[in-house]
Amino acid sequence: MTAFFTGLGLILAGGIVALVTGGGRLRAAAWAYGVLTATGGGLSAWTAGRVLLGGTVSPAEFQAAVPGGPWRYGLDPLSAWFVLVVLGVGVPAAIYGIGYLEMHRTHGSVRLARGWFALLLVSMGLVVTARAVMPFLIAWEVMALSAYLLVVFEDRQAEVRRAGLVYLVATHVGTLLLFVMFAVWGGAAPDLTFDSLARATRPDGTRAAILLLALAGFGLKAGLVPLHFWLPEAHAAAPSHVSAIMSGVVIKTGIYGLLRVVSLVPAPAWWGWSVFLLGIISGVLGVVWALAQHDLKRLLAYHSVENIGIILIGVGLGALGLAYDAPLVSVLGFAGAALHTANHALFKGLLFLGAGAVANATGTREIDLLGGLRRSMPLTWLLFLVGSAAIVGLPPLNGFVSEWLVFQGLFQSGLARGAVRLGAFGVAGLALIGGLALACFAKVGGAVFLGHPRSPRLTTAREAPAVLLAPMAWLALGCVLIGLFPQGLLPVLARVAAVPLNESPADFAVTVRAAAAISAIGAATLVLVVLASLVRRAVVRPSAQPRTETWGCGYARPDEHMQYTASSFAAPLVGAFGPISGSVVVHAPASLHTEPRNLVLDRALLPLWRAVRENAAGLRRLHQGGLQRYVLYVVGTVVGLLVYLMIWGQP
């Protein structure tokens, strides 16, 4: 673990350099921060890669004088996979942030933002390598607070402050649930290391409580419906490179937590069914809500809810495979979930960085005000197109491979005892999610990059600088390579899935190779189309072709208003899902506008909060500002706890 911790130390050192350096050396400090982050990330990723390829690293243990026993850190295949997810997206996002924050050079928080970003990367690395409760929870809290400080970077705006508050409350409710889970779990263990928790004997009721608390606590971090209410608020408010890391990586720590708990506590079939059905609900509702959005970053945030649903379908499938003694179903489910975790980090990070480039160039994220950017931002358009094709699961890109594994697990589940209904539910749900996602990104790609500019400000848009394009190209390359060569990940996925393959290794290998073959066919088709286009361009000279106006049903002089908007394109689908899309149609002369709402936050949590605040007004009498009274409250609480322990505590 020495090399791993050295890498994290370099990342943290880069953040400190950016934090303490100011004045005329701000740009030099930013690039020093970038170099240290890339070097440290590469060193830690190299250590994780060794573990995934079959190597081992010595665990680290610190005998700390704190409750709960020693602090332990280690790298197994599951941890190593998530380390690569953290650093594979975190390092490019950090480099992107150097250029993205240049427009905020007069903003007093630029140095702080780089420092918090480095702390966020380090804390996530510690979360996925912790092997005891105390270091896990401390790193979890540092991760939550550093993410909050990044979300409120533009704290001059009221909506940003609101989003930060919603996120802060949500993340601490989730942390409280995890505290309760570990308290219930650790009651029968000699210490709070994960190994001791795994060996502790538990009755069925305690095990059920642990699994339900894990689903709620980690599901809140992951953005599981209906616990997703904070996600679109925070991800839209944050700077785009922060949105990329939060949507691509931070929410995946919730998935890591679920997988880690399942590896320590055998999950019964009812828990697998719960995760599976919640995954389908999250996937369908996430993409329906995304269709109704007009803000580009909020749309991408809701697609994170959708993809978390796909990942949870895989997790539930894996748990059900174990419960029904179907090892192939289990490995396909867990492997598909793990691969889609990494794939989503790549293409969602790419899309958020692309959205940031568009917002920087145009000054708006409103989809209905954009259009025609393919001409002024061709490289951004091409990279955004790669991310769009990947997120909807088209070959030869990475999103197709992970969804293929989940589909194959669903098909195989029909052969498993007790799981016949599983395949029917899952295939229908996953197919619906994929179709709606395709419609949504057809809307985004067409409205943002094609057609005519819908606003005068777009005429001044220019291509993003290299410091923004290079990280996007890196993520796009990852999408392409995984899509073209998934068979290279076969041994890695087998280790990450943590399911013995000696019972049916051939079937799993055939499944991955089939995905590789389909990706190869897709790539070959794409190459042939490009070659045919080039040959036609070379053979047929444009000057030899007659040109005339296309018949446009009598509209001889079309302008930017005579084209489909994103709202009009999505209106049929949004209308079909009207009761659950949360959209309100606002009529105005000669125009149509829809207003999407956060149903859980606006219609459930905020009214509940207002009611609690009004009913709790009487408690304000306790808050009189006197120090002596506050000391009396503390002493009274301590005395009450001591009396409780003397009467009802264990001897």
Secondary structure as UniProt FT lines:
FT   HELIX           2..20
FT   HELIX           23..25
FT   HELIX           26..52
FT   TURN            53..54
FT   STRAND          60..62
FT   TURN            67..68
FT   STRAND          71..73
FT   HELIX           77..100
FT   HELIX           101..104
FT   TURN            105..106
FT   TURN            108..109
FT   HELIX           110..129
FT   HELIX           133..151
FT   TURN            152..156
FT   HELIX           158..185
FT   HELIX           186..188
FT   HELIX           194..199
FT   HELIX           204..222
FT   TURN            225..230
FT   HELIX           231..237
FT   HELIX           240..245
FT   HELIX           246..250
FT   HELIX           252..264
FT   HELIX           269..291
FT   HELIX           296..323
FT   TURN            324..325
FT   HELIX           327..362
FT   HELIX           367..369
FT   HELIX           373..376
FT   HELIX           378..391
FT   TURN            392..393
FT   TURN            395..396
FT   HELIX           398..413
FT   TURN            414..415
FT   TURN            417..418
FT   HELIX           420..449
FT   HELIX           456..460
FT   HELIX           466..484
FT   HELIX           486..489
FT   HELIX           490..497
FT   TURN            502..503
FT   HELIX           505..539
FT   HELIX           542..544
FT   TURN            553..554
FT   TURN            560..561
FT   HELIX           566..576
FT   HELIX           578..581
FT   STRAND          583..588
FT   TURN            589..590
FT   STRAND          591..596
FT   HELIX           599..600
FT   HELIX           601..605
FT   HELIX           606..615
FT   HELIX           616..622
FT   HELIX           627..648
//
